[in-house]
């Protein structure tokens, strides 16, 4: 909807309420009792936070002025959010400043039901995504050095109450598997040449040279099972 149309629409609603003599509880303003912020649109680009403070302080004590600026240039984007100490001041500013002309521009003033600064919204969204991914495995071990840049949750209370199983069995540990197998050659199995005592690769071999695993991994001799004398070891 066009900003000027919104300005006129709000003015018409206020005029009708005044004509009907509606109480505060019946007024459309009552919906916004939980918010002490108002939105200000059509702000002249030359106006500063101090200028807005001077304008809106006519209707109550202002406790916050957030003139939204471009992060790269620092220039005003032409809209702002103003907070009053007393929520009832928002009603006065909407009724009296909506449609007012400031430095040749008509400003729009309206209630804000749920106001959060962009930085707060961004951080809340990031935290929500971290919680969805699960608790950081490195954080649980006290080894995560990513800090706020970590994509996973660093919630200490959740960490204490996870009750998660081993990381090999649980898909929630997926983010930690980039580290690869815990021991060299573990995921590739036992070296066949090593089992026969013939591997010449040494430490460069990508298969396991674990003697205990090698013994367990060989299985039962087929010739022995058939009660045939095994010629390999006898």
WOUR-V353105 format. One record per residue. N is the residue number from 1. RES is the residue in one letter. SS is DSSP state (h for helix, s for strand, l for the rest). D_CENTER is the distance of its C-alpha to the mean C-alpha in Angstrom with 2 decimals. Layout:
BEGIN
N:RES:SS:D_CENTER  N:RES:SS:D_CENTER
END
This chain:
BEGIN
1:X:l:30.33  2:X:l:32.14  3:X:h:31.26  4:X:h:34.96  5:X:h:35.32  6:X:h:32.54  7:X:h:34.38  8:X:h:37.63  9:X:h:36.17  10:X:h:34.90  11:X:h:38.27  12:X:h:40.16  13:X:h:38.25  14:X:h:39.01  15:X:h:42.66  16:X:h:43.04  17:X:h:41.61  18:X:h:44.00  19:X:h:46.90  20:X:h:46.20  21:X:l:45.71  22:X:l:42.61  23:X:l:41.43  24:X:l:38.08  25:X:l:36.88  26:X:l:37.90  27:X:l:36.44  28:X:h:33.39  29:X:h:32.01  30:X:h:31.74  31:X:h:28.64  32:X:h:26.70  33:X:l:28.07  34:X:l:24.71  35:X:l:23.56  36:X:l:25.38  37:X:s:23.83  38:X:s:25.59  39:X:s:24.66  40:X:s:27.17  41:X:s:27.73  42:X:l:30.48  43:X:l:30.40  44:X:l:32.98  45:X:l:31.43  46:X:l:33.81  47:X:l:32.63  48:X:l:30.81  49:X:h:28.90  50:X:h:32.31  51:X:h:33.94  52:X:h:31.45  53:X:h:31.92  54:X:h:35.67  55:X:h:35.49  56:X:h:33.27  57:X:h:34.85  58:X:h:37.89  59:X:h:36.37  60:X:l:34.81  61:X:l:33.22  62:X:s:30.08  63:X:s:27.41  64:X:s:24.72  65:X:s:24.98  66:X:s:22.04  67:X:s:23.78  68:X:s:21.23  69:X:s:22.23  70:X:l:21.75  71:X:l:19.89  72:X:l:22.54  73:X:l:25.66  74:X:l:24.91  75:X:l:26.83  76:X:s:26.26  77:X:s:24.79  78:X:s:27.15  79:X:s:25.08  80:X:s:23.93  81:X:s:22.85  82:X:s:25.35  83:X:s:25.26  84:X:s:28.46  85:X:l:29.43  86:X:l:31.24  87:X:l:29.48  88:X:h:32.91  89:X:h:33.04  90:X:h:30.50  91:X:h:33.20  92:X:h:35.77  93:X:h:33.73  94:X:h:32.83  95:X:h:36.49  96:X:h:37.99  97:X:h:35.75  98:X:l:34.51  99:X:l:36.83  100:X:l:38.13  101:X:s:39.08  102:X:s:37.74  103:X:l:39.22  104:X:l:40.31  105:X:s:37.01  106:X:s:36.36  107:X:l:33.14  108:X:s:31.20  109:X:s:30.05  110:X:s:28.22  111:X:s:26.31  112:X:l:22.51  113:X:l:21.56  114:X:l:17.94  115:X:l:17.09  116:X:l:14.02  117:X:l:14.00  118:X:h:11.97  119:X:h:10.63  120:X:h:9.59  121:X:h:7.95  122:X:h:5.99  123:X:h:5.14  124:X:h:4.72  125:X:h:2.64  126:X:h:1.26  127:X:h:3.77  128:X:h:4.63  129:X:h:4.97  130:X:h:6.61  131:X:h:8.63  132:X:h:9.70  133:X:h:10.96  134:X:l:12.86  135:X:s:14.13  136:X:l:14.98  137:X:h:18.75  138:X:h:19.60  139:X:h:17.96  140:X:h:20.20  141:X:l:23.13  142:X:l:22.29  143:X:l:22.19  144:X:l:18.65  145:X:l:19.01  146:X:l:15.72  147:X:h:14.30  148:X:h:10.92  149:X:h:11.22  150:X:l:11.28  151:X:l:9.24  152:X:l:10.30  153:X:s:10.31  154:X:l:12.70  155:X:l:13.42  156:X:h:17.19  157:X:h:18.23  158:X:h:16.64  159:X:h:18.13  160:X:h:21.46  161:X:l:21.43  162:X:l:20.31  163:X:l:23.88  164:X:l:22.94  165:X:l:25.93  166:X:l:26.81  167:X:l:24.42  168:X:l:27.12  169:X:l:27.11  170:X:l:23.50  171:X:h:21.22  172:X:h:18.18  173:X:h:19.76  174:X:h:19.68  175:X:h:17.41  176:X:h:20.15  177:X:h:23.04  178:X:h:22.97  179:X:h:25.09  180:X:l:27.92  181:X:l:30.66  182:X:l:31.23  183:X:l:34.86  184:X:l:36.59  185:X:l:37.96  186:X:h:36.51  187:X:h:34.92  188:X:h:37.97  189:X:l:40.59  190:X:s:43.85  191:X:l:45.92  192:X:h:48.98  193:X:h:51.16  194:X:h:50.23  195:X:h:51.42  196:X:l:54.76  197:X:l:54.86  198:X:l:54.85  199:X:l:51.43  200:X:l:52.04  201:X:l:48.45  202:X:h:47.72  203:X:h:44.28  204:X:h:43.45  205:X:l:43.68  206:X:l:40.38  207:X:l:41.66  208:X:s:41.97  209:X:l:45.11  210:X:l:44.54  211:X:h:48.06  212:X:h:47.07  213:X:h:44.71  214:X:h:47.42  215:X:h:49.99  216:X:h:47.74  217:X:h:46.69  218:X:h:50.25  219:X:l:51.18  220:X:l:54.75  221:X:l:57.50  222:X:h:58.71  223:X:h:62.30  224:X:h:62.23  225:X:h:61.17  226:X:l:64.22  227:X:l:66.47  228:X:l:67.25  229:X:l:67.73  230:X:l:64.70  231:X:l:66.09  232:X:l:62.97  233:X:l:63.25  234:X:l:66.92
END
